[in-house]
Amino acid sequence: MSEIVYIEKMAYGGSGIGKLPGGKVIFVDGAYPGELVEVDVLSEKSDYAIGNLEKIVEKIPERRTAKCPYFRNCGGCNFLDLKYEKQLEFKKMVFMDQLERIAELKLNDLYIEKSPKEYEYRLKMEYSILNDYSFGFKMKNSHKVVSVKNCIIAPKVFGKILEKLSLTLSHFKIPIYNFKRKKGLLKHVILRYSPSGEVMLIFVTKSEYFKEGKKIASLIKKEFPFIKSIVHVMNSNDKIVLRGPYKVLSGDGVINYEFSWEKFQVPPTAFFQNNFHVAEKMVEFLTKKLDLNGNEIVLDLFSGLGTFSLRLAALSKFVIAVESSHVSVKAGRANANINGLKNIKFIEADALDYLNQVKEKFDVIVLDPPRAGIGPEAIKKILELSPQKIGYVSCNPTTFARDLKLLLEKYEIEDIRIFDMFPQTYHIESVAILSRKNNL
Ligand SMILES: C[S@@+](CC[C@H](N)C(=O)[O-])C[C@H]1O[C@@H](n2cnc3c(N)ncnc32)[C@H](O)[C@@H]1O
């Protein structure tokens, strides 16, 4: 059944939102706010419907031709057919809408820090491998993989490396892992890039047995000497792409990043922010806005390998960095050493477990949780610890709004900003600086 729908808003996730003639809300992928579209109603629930975009009757002038031939087939990008400024405007709209609906907080305006690079910005790409030894990405809402020669948001050099790798893997007839039948060996290939020009190549296999690994590594290294490290990660878990013990096949097993202030060594399985220039701006914003005077005790929850912790340590008295990944904690300690910072302690722990037993008081708490946010139990503990300031870094506006609503009982927003870490996609990264209300 076809309907004509006016798209009023955008949902977090990138779909356009409109109303069917009866008033029921409908989500339409690929349609933008301000457009009149013809949709095929695919499914209807009691309170909303899902529609397929059939035809754009009236389009917004900010539409453009996507520079990528895989767009709408590959599940990676959402907005390649939309001018960058308009992407930012829509992200702002989505973020403010989430805060208003979930946290009951109405922002009058919001600053967005743009990404200096619209394309080729991603530092880490995780590739699926097809049986013909080509590489690609999952389609949206599907396990099917679309083969992609050159991804427009990845560093250009990745395409060249993959071309050679495809021939090499095929030459050695490396069995590609079949996720349905749970047979085969090679699950993923991952490339990490540093603006210094270094590259790290990672093979993720189902089992330990990868006897051709060293030979393949040496052939690839010969062709691309700038590949500083080649690593073999063994991961039997099919739900998570990059996790597990690893062996270094070539090089020293780390990739180096250098911000204006600190240097970081990143091991293959540790988290590192994906857009270098935006990450640096985000660290600068958070640490400056916390207005540290050198006497504070700071807790950095979900610290990773110290992206925020090191700068916080340079500006305060002492930092406790809490992180659950063993590899990241080890890297964090090494990074503190490399940067000559002694006033920082990395603790390997689950954030909630740590909060449940901590006795110390903190002047400042910084938190940068995964997409699930931090949750009511941990927020309750933070409210009890009652730091003067909180810096909340979020990669999911929905869970951020849920957590923020609870924090607003005792805190007020001093500053809040979006950092466009992921141009062309619906993802929204934000930083909020909260300060304790005077009388609490
Ligand atoms: C979004 S990353 C942020 C890392 C770091 N702040 C940075 O900017 O590089 C989230 C981090 O939280 C860690 N993590 C995930 N769940 C955790 C938990 N329950 N307790 C502690 N750390 C956790 C992950 O290993 C990851 O390093």
The ligand as an SDF file (V2000), in Angstrom:
LIG
                    3D

 27 29  0  0  0  0  0  0  0  0999 V2000
   34.0210    4.4960   24.4300 C   0  0  0  0  0  0  0  0  0  0  0  0
   35.4490    3.6690   25.0450 S   0  0  0  0  0  0  0  0  0  0  0  0
   36.2840    5.0180   25.7820 C   0  0  0  0  0  0  0  0  0  0  0  0
   37.7150    4.8170   26.1210 C   0  0  0  0  0  0  0  0  0  0  0  0
   38.5260    6.0510   26.4580 C   0  0  0  0  0  0  0  0  0  0  0  0
   37.8180    6.9670   27.3160 N   0  0  0  0  0  0  0  0  0  0  0  0
   38.9890    6.7490   25.2080 C   0  0  0  0  0  0  0  0  0  0  0  0
   38.5210    7.8570   24.9240 O   0  0  0  0  0  0  0  0  0  0  0  0
   39.8390    6.1910   24.4930 O   0  0  0  0  0  0  0  0  0  0  0  0
   34.7900    2.7650   26.3730 C   0  0  0  0  0  0  0  0  0  0  0  0
   35.8060    1.9690   27.1580 C   0  0  0  0  0  0  0  0  0  0  0  0
   35.1210    1.3540   28.2550 O   0  0  0  0  0  0  0  0  0  0  0  0
   35.6340    0.0470   28.4430 C   0  0  0  0  0  0  0  0  0  0  0  0
   34.5620   -0.6910   29.1380 N   0  0  0  0  0  0  0  0  0  0  0  0
   33.4810   -1.2910   28.6040 C   0  0  0  0  0  0  0  0  0  0  0  0
   32.6810   -1.7890   29.5720 N   0  0  0  0  0  0  0  0  0  0  0  0
   33.2720   -1.4800   30.7550 C   0  0  0  0  0  0  0  0  0  0  0  0
   32.9230   -1.6990   32.1060 C   0  0  0  0  0  0  0  0  0  0  0  0
   31.8000   -2.3360   32.4270 N   0  0  0  0  0  0  0  0  0  0  0  0
   33.7350   -1.2310   33.0760 N   0  0  0  0  0  0  0  0  0  0  0  0
   34.8820   -0.5730   32.7620 C   0  0  0  0  0  0  0  0  0  0  0  0
   35.2740   -0.3330   31.4850 N   0  0  0  0  0  0  0  0  0  0  0  0
   34.4740   -0.7760   30.4880 C   0  0  0  0  0  0  0  0  0  0  0  0
   35.9930   -0.4270   27.0730 C   0  0  0  0  0  0  0  0  0  0  0  0
   36.9720   -1.4390   27.1260 O   0  0  0  0  0  0  0  0  0  0  0  0
   36.5010    0.8620   26.4190 C   0  0  0  0  0  0  0  0  0  0  0  0
   37.8870    0.9970   26.5950 O   0  0  0  0  0  0  0  0  0  0  0  0
  1  2  1  0
  2  3  1  0
  2 10  1  0
  3  4  1  0
  4  5  1  0
  5  6  1  0
  5  7  1  0
  7  8  2  0
  7  9  1  0
 10 11  1  0
 11 12  1  0
 11 26  1  0
 12 13  1  0
 13 14  1  0
 13 24  1  0
 14 15  1  0
 14 23  1  0
 15 16  2  0
 16 17  1  0
 17 18  1  0
 17 23  2  0
 18 19  1  0
 18 20  2  0
 20 21  1  0
 21 22  2  0
 22 23  1  0
 24 25  1  0
 24 26  1  0
 26 27  1  0
M  CHG  2   2   1   9  -1
M  END
$$$$
